[in-house]
Amino acid sequence: MPPRFIRELIPPRETRTPLGAVVVALKSLTWVQWAQFLSGWFAWVCDATDYVAVTLTVPLLSTQFGKSTSAITTAITLTLLFRSVGAVIFGMISDRFGRKWPLVVNLILCCLLELGTGFVETFAQFLALRALFGITMGGIWGLSSSSALENLPVELRGLASGIFQQGYMVGYIFAAVINLTLVAQHGWRLLFWTAAGLTCLAAVIRALVPESPFFLQGKEQENAKGTNTSQSFLKKTKEMLRLHWLLCIYGDLYPTYLQVTKGFTAHNATVATIISNCGAIIGGAIGGWTSQYIGRRLTIVLSVLLVGVFIPLWVLPSTFSALSAGAFCVQVGVQGAWGVIPIQLAEMSPPAFRATFPGVVYQLGNMISAASAQIEATGGDNLKTTIMKDGVLTVVPDYATVQAIFIGSVAVYVIFITLIGPEKHGSRFEDTADAGGDEAADNKSQMSCHEVDEKSSA
């Protein structure tokens, strides 16, 4: 029998979801539910493509603007800092007016700013546009995750959470492939322009999908009750932020690390990044589904332990195959934990703030960890190692040691915070009786597919 503290992490049997129930729930999905999920997922994919465009082109941007790696990562920091502003603005608009049109407008603004980034001529212009992009990007995750998850049966939400969150890694792969092909021939600007085109497509797709049926139902119930959930919102934001911000810290400079510390070519660094992100997609899906059965917190703990086991393989080897395998395994663990985040935040969210609360917590976590890329870059500037480059021993930044220390420290603290943190496994989004904090949830059954279709048709 497992220790008591482990048993306490495992949710009650009645809230666990066996594989058979997942299969039944998948078969019951209507086209509206599929469309809601896929449109939200694709919006997050495009958002990720836009964001990682800077990460993948740091060396090229450094040459373009005549700046150091540390200076270029200022753009990443600014984007992360301003994302929480966008999460508040667009989240509140979405919770007031719906999931559909606020997300469409949000995506169009992202598209325009990403397009403009490809035309900048000075470093100051580049930083200004990335800061503004951070505001618009900040709204995407909360709006798209609420659209994707709140309309699904409760049995599917863990698996769907993992798949949704790994839209980020799919977007990373999109950007990496573009970087590997078009950018190599036509320059870094084409990556930003192509990403803008994908984001515009996501806006068009979302405009064609109906409004969220559960949003419409929830607004009807809340208006009838006239409840005030702001106090619950602030309390739960504080609780969840303790855990989430630390999960935001990992490998922002991985492609740069491979090129500078390990002497990889830009091509091989990009291929290794694609391989690692395949591991992330697998880990996220597995972690999301596993959390439906063993609970959110225990899944995070086991995933982070896996990260710790493979840190040496992430940093010690020097060959392409070994480093790619290490990155693959580490990302399985990292994204196994990350895959739980969308559903965990949604379950903890006050019902009236299902777009705002998850988005704000998620982006505040990113804001607090915004300096991680610069910390890694600065650490590399001060901690050196030598590699054989063109037959000559060359002194380079030791990003390997910096990242090993960084990720290892974070892993220990995440496990501790997770063990003492909150969980609301199996929460039913359609139960809004606890919105004001003064009534117990009535555990109503999941809205039927027929009811979802009726709401959508209306």
C-alpha positions in Angstrom: 0.0 0.0 0.0 1.4 3.5 -0.9 2.3 5.9 1.9 -0.5 8.0 3.4 0.5 11.3 1.8 0.4 9.5 -1.6 -3.0 8.0 -0.9 -4.3 11.5 -0.1 -3.3 12.7 -3.5 -5.3 10.1 -5.3 -8.9 11.3 -6.0 -12.0 9.4 -4.8 -12.9 6.4 -6.9 -16.2 8.0 -8.1 -14.3 10.8 -9.8 -11.8 8.6 -11.6 -12.3 8.0 -15.3 -11.4 4.5 -16.7 -10.4 4.1 -20.3 -13.8 2.6 -21.3 -15.6 5.8 -20.2 -13.2 7.9 -22.2 -14.1 5.8 -25.4 -17.8 6.1 -24.7 -17.5 9.9 -24.2 -15.5 10.3 -27.4 -18.2 8.5 -29.4 -20.9 10.8 -27.9 -19.3 14.1 -29.0 -21.3 16.2 -31.4 -19.8 18.3 -34.3 -20.3 21.4 -32.1 -18.1 20.0 -29.3 -15.4 18.9 -31.8 -15.5 22.3 -33.5 -15.2 24.1 -30.1 -12.2 22.1 -29.1 -10.4 22.1 -32.4 -10.8 25.8 -33.0 -9.5 26.6 -29.5 -6.6 24.2 -29.9 -5.7 25.7 -33.3 -5.8 29.2 -31.9 -3.3 28.1 -29.2 -1.1 26.4 -31.8 -0.9 29.7 -33.8 -0.2 31.7 -30.7 2.7 29.4 -29.9 4.1 29.7 -33.4 4.0 33.5 -33.1 5.7 33.4 -29.7 8.6 31.0 -30.4 9.5 32.8 -33.6 11.9 34.9 -31.5 13.3 31.9 -29.6 14.2 30.1 -32.8 15.9 33.1 -34.5 17.9 34.6 -31.6 21.3 34.2 -33.4 19.9 35.8 -36.6 18.2 38.6 -34.7 21.5 39.2 -32.8 23.3 39.6 -36.1 20.5 41.7 -37.6 20.5 44.3 -34.8 24.1 44.0 -33.6 23.0 43.0 -30.1 24.1 40.2 -27.7 22.0 37.1 -27.0 21.1 38.5 -23.6 19.8 41.8 -25.2 17.7 39.9 -27.8 16.1 37.8 -25.0 14.8 41.1 -23.7 12.1 40.7 -26.3 11.1 37.4 -24.8 11.0 39.0 -21.3 8.8 41.9 -22.5 6.4 39.6 -24.2 6.0 37.5 -21.0 5.7 40.6 -18.8 2.8 42.1 -20.8 0.9 38.8 -21.3 -0.8 39.1 -17.9 -2.2 42.5 -19.0 -3.8 40.9 -22.0 -5.1 38.0 -20.0 -7.0 40.4 -17.7 -8.3 42.6 -20.6 -9.4 39.9 -23.0 -10.5 37.5 -20.2 -12.9 39.9 -18.7 -14.3 40.8 -22.1 -14.8 37.1 -22.9 -16.5 36.4 -19.6 -18.8 39.3 -20.2 -19.5 39.0 -24.0 -18.7 35.4 -25.0 -15.9 33.1 -26.2 -16.3 33.7 -29.9 -15.8 37.3 -31.0 -13.4 38.4 -28.3 -11.1 35.5 -29.4 -11.5 36.4 -33.1 -10.5 40.1 -32.4 -7.7 38.9 -30.2 -6.3 36.7 -33.0 -6.6 39.5 -35.6 -4.6 41.8 -33.4 -1.9 39.2 -32.9 -1.8 38.7 -36.7 -1.2 42.4 -37.3 1.5 42.8 -34.7 3.3 39.6 -35.9 3.1 40.9 -39.5 4.6 44.2 -38.4 7.4 42.5 -36.6 8.7 41.3 -40.0 9.0 44.8 -41.2 11.0 46.4 -38.3 14.3 48.0 -39.0 15.6 48.9 -35.6 16.0 47.1 -32.3 13.8 49.6 -30.5 10.9 49.0 -33.0 11.4 45.3 -32.5 11.1 45.5 -28.7 8.0 47.8 -28.9 6.1 45.5 -31.2 7.0 42.4 -29.1 5.7 44.2 -26.0 2.4 45.0 -27.7 2.3 41.5 -29.0 2.6 40.3 -25.4 -0.6 42.0 -24.5 -2.6 40.5 -27.4 -0.9 37.1 -26.9 -1.9 37.1 -23.2 -5.5 36.8 -24.0 -5.3 33.8 -26.3 -4.7 31.0 -23.8 -7.5 31.8 -21.4 -10.1 32.3 -24.2 -9.0 29.3 -26.3 -8.8 26.9 -23.3 -12.2 27.9 -22.0 -13.7 27.4 -25.5 -11.9 24.0 -25.9 -12.6 22.5 -22.5 -15.8 23.8 -21.1 -18.0 22.1 -23.7 -16.6 18.6 -23.3 -17.9 15.8 -21.2 -16.2 15.6 -17.8 -14.8 12.2 -18.7 -12.7 13.7 -21.5 -11.4 16.8 -19.9 -8.1 15.4 -18.5 -7.1 13.9 -21.9 -8.4 17.0 -23.7 -6.4 19.2 -21.4 -3.1 17.4 -22.2 -3.8 17.5 -26.0 -4.9 21.2 -25.8 -1.8 22.3 -23.9 0.5 20.5 -26.4 -0.9 22.7 -29.1 2.0 24.9 -27.9 4.5 22.2 -29.0 2.7 21.7 -32.3 3.1 25.4 -32.8 6.7 25.2 -31.9 7.2 22.4 -34.5 5.4 24.5 -37.1 7.8 27.4 -36.4 10.8 25.0 -36.3 9.9 23.5 -39.7 9.5 27.0 -41.2 12.8 28.0 -39.7 14.4 24.9 -41.1 13.2 25.5 -44.6 12.0 29.0 -45.6 14.1 31.0 -43.1 17.3 29.2 -44.1 16.7 30.5 -47.7 14.9 33.8 -47.2 15.8 35.2 -43.8 14.2 35.5 -40.4 11.4 37.9 -41.4 9.6 35.2 -43.3 9.0 33.3 -40.1 7.0 36.2 -38.6 5.0 36.7 -41.8 4.1 33.1 -42.1 3.1 32.9 -38.5 0.9 36.0 -39.1 -0.9 34.1 -41.9 -1.6 31.1 -39.7 -3.0 33.3 -37.0 -5.3 35.0 -39.5 -6.5 31.5 -40.6 -7.2 30.7 -36.9 -9.3 33.8 -36.6 -11.4 32.9 -39.7 -12.0 29.3 -38.3 -13.1 30.6 -34.9 -15.5 33.1 -36.6 -17.2 30.1 -38.3 -17.7 28.1 -35.1 -20.8 28.8 -32.9 -20.7 30.5 -29.5 -19.9 28.3 -26.5 -23.2 26.6 -25.3 -22.0 26.4 -21.7 -21.1 30.1 -21.7 -24.6 30.9 -22.7 -26.1 28.6 -20.1 -23.8 29.9 -17.4 -24.6 33.5 -18.1 -28.3 32.8 -17.8 -27.8 31.1 -14.4 -25.5 33.8 -13.0 -27.8 36.6 -14.2 -30.7 34.9 -12.4 -28.7 34.7 -9.2 -26.9 38.0 -9.3 -23.9 36.6 -7.5 -20.5 38.3 -6.9 -17.5 36.1 -7.4 -14.6 38.6 -7.3 -13.5 37.6 -3.8 -13.4 33.9 -4.8 -11.5 34.9 -7.9 -8.7 36.6 -6.0 -8.3 33.9 -3.4 -8.0 31.1 -5.9 -5.7 33.1 -8.1 -3.3 33.4 -5.2 -3.5 29.6 -4.4 -2.8 28.5 -8.0 -0.1 31.0 -8.7 2.2 29.4 -6.1 2.5 26.3 -8.2 2.0 27.6 -11.7 4.8 30.2 -12.1 7.5 27.7 -11.4 6.2 25.4 -14.2 6.8 28.2 -16.6 10.6 27.9 -16.3 12.2 25.5 -18.7 14.5 25.6 -21.7 13.6 29.0 -23.4 17.1 29.0 -24.9 17.3 25.4 -25.9 18.1 26.0 -29.6 20.7 28.6 -28.6 22.2 26.2 -26.0 22.6 23.5 -28.7 24.3 25.9 -31.1 26.5 27.7 -28.7 27.4 25.2 -26.0 27.2 22.0 -28.0 28.5 23.4 -31.3 25.4 22.2 -33.3 24.6 23.8 -36.7 21.4 25.7 -36.8 19.9 22.9 -38.9 20.7 20.2 -36.3 19.6 22.4 -33.4 16.2 22.8 -35.1 15.8 19.1 -35.8 16.7 18.3 -32.1 14.1 20.8 -31.0 11.5 19.1 -33.2 12.3 15.7 -31.7 12.1 17.1 -28.2 8.7 18.6 -28.9 7.4 15.3 -30.2 8.2 14.0 -26.7 6.3 16.9 -25.3 3.2 16.1 -27.3 3.3 12.5 -26.1 3.9 13.5 -22.5 1.1 16.1 -22.5 -1.5 13.6 -23.7 -0.4 10.9 -21.3 -0.2 13.3 -18.4 -3.6 14.8 -19.1 -5.3 11.4 -19.3 -3.4 10.0 -16.3 -4.5 12.9 -14.2 -8.1 12.0 -14.9 -7.5 8.7 -13.0 -4.8 9.4 -10.4 -5.5 13.1 -9.9 -3.9 16.3 -11.0 -1.3 16.8 -8.2 0.0 13.2 -8.3 0.4 13.4 -12.0 2.4 16.6 -11.7 4.7 15.1 -9.0 5.4 11.9 -11.0 6.1 14.0 -14.2 8.5 16.3 -12.4 10.3 13.3 -10.9 10.8 12.0 -14.5 12.3 15.4 -15.4 14.8 15.1 -12.6 15.9 11.6 -13.7 16.7 12.8 -17.2 18.4 16.1 -16.5 21.9 14.5 -16.9 20.9 13.2 -20.4 19.6 16.7 -21.2 23.0 18.4 -20.6 26.0 16.0 -20.4 26.2 14.3 -23.8 27.7 16.0 -26.9 26.3 13.9 -29.7 23.2 14.7 -31.6 21.4 11.4 -30.9 22.1 11.4 -27.1 21.1 15.0 -26.6 17.9 14.6 -28.7 17.0 11.5 -26.6 17.6 13.5 -23.5 15.5 16.4 -24.7 12.7 14.0 -25.7 12.6 12.4 -22.3 12.8 15.6 -20.3 10.0 17.1 -22.4 7.8 14.0 -21.8 8.1 14.8 -18.1 7.8 18.6 -18.4 4.8 18.5 -20.6 3.3 15.6 -18.6 3.0 18.2 -15.8 2.0 21.0 -18.1 -0.7 19.0 -19.7 -2.6 19.0 -16.4 -2.5 22.8 -16.1 -5.5 23.8 -18.4 -8.0 21.4 -16.7 -6.6 22.1 -13.2 -7.0 25.8 -13.6 -10.4 25.4 -15.1 -11.6 23.2 -12.2 -10.3 25.7 -9.7 -11.9 28.7 -11.5 -14.9 30.6 -10.2 -17.6 29.8 -12.8 -18.1 33.5 -13.7 -14.4 33.9 -14.6 -13.7 30.8 -16.6 -11.8 32.7 -19.3 -10.3 35.3 -16.9 -9.1 33.2 -14.0 -7.1 30.4 -15.9 -5.7 33.0 -18.3 -4.6 35.4 -15.5 -3.0 32.7 -13.4 -1.3 31.2 -16.5 0.1 34.6 -17.7 1.0 35.8 -14.2 3.1 32.7 -13.9 4.7 33.5 -17.2 5.3 37.1 -16.1 7.0 36.1 -12.8 9.2 33.7 -14.7 9.7 36.2 -17.6 13.4 36.8 -16.7 14.3 33.1 -17.0 15.6 33.4 -20.5 17.7 36.5 -19.5 18.9 34.7 -16.4 20.0 31.8 -18.4 21.7 34.0 -21.0 23.5 36.0 -18.2 24.5 32.8 -16.4 26.0 31.5 -19.7 27.9 34.8 -20.1 29.5 34.3 -16.7 29.9 30.5 -16.7 32.1 29.3 -19.5 33.2 26.0 -21.0 35.3 24.9 -23.9 34.3 23.0 -27.0 36.1 21.9 -30.1 35.0 24.2 -32.9 36.6 23.9 -36.4 39.5 22.0 -34.8 40.2 24.7 -32.3 39.3 24.7 -28.6 36.9 27.6 -28.1 35.5 29.2 -25.0 31.7 29.4 -25.1 28.8 30.1 -22.6 28.1 27.0 -20.5 24.3 27.0 -20.9 24.3 23.2 -20.1 25.3 23.7 -16.5 23.1 26.8 -16.1 20.0 25.0 -17.3 20.7 21.9 -15.2 20.9 23.9 -12.0 17.9 26.0 -13.0 15.6 23.1 -13.9 16.7 20.9 -11.0 16.0 23.6 -8.5 12.6 24.3 -10.0 11.7 20.6 -10.0 12.4 20.2 -6.3 10.3 23.2 -5.4 7.4 22.3 -7.8 7.1 18.9 -6.1 6.9 20.5 -2.6 4.3 23.1 -3.6 2.2 20.5 -5.5 2.0 18.3 -2.5 0.6 21.0 -0.3 -1.4 22.7 -3.0 -5.1 22.6 -3.9 -7.0 20.3 -6.2 -10.7 20.1 -7.3 -10.6 16.9 -9.4 -13.7 16.1 -11.3 -15.3 19.5 -11.0 -18.3 19.9 -13.2 -18.1 23.2 -15.2 -21.9 23.3 -15.5 -22.4 23.6 -11.7 -22.6 27.3 -11.0 -24.2 27.1 -7.6 -20.9 27.7 -5.9 -20.2 30.8 -7.8 -20.8 33.0 -4.9 -19.2 30.7 -2.4 -22.4 30.3 -0.3 -24.0 27.3 -1.8 -22.8 23.7 -2.3 -22.5 22.5 -5.9 -25.5 20.3 -6.8 -23.5 17.8 -8.9 -25.8 18.0 -11.8 -25.2 15.6 -14.6 -23.2 16.7 -17.6 -25.4 18.6 -20.2 -26.4 16.1 -22.8 -25.2 16.3 -26.4 -28.8 17.0 -27.5 -28.9 20.0 -25.1 -25.6 21.3 -26.5 -27.0 21.1 -30.1 -30.1 22.9 -29.0 -28.1 25.7 -27.4 -25.9 26.1 -30.5 -28.8 26.2 -32.8 -30.5 28.9 -30.7 
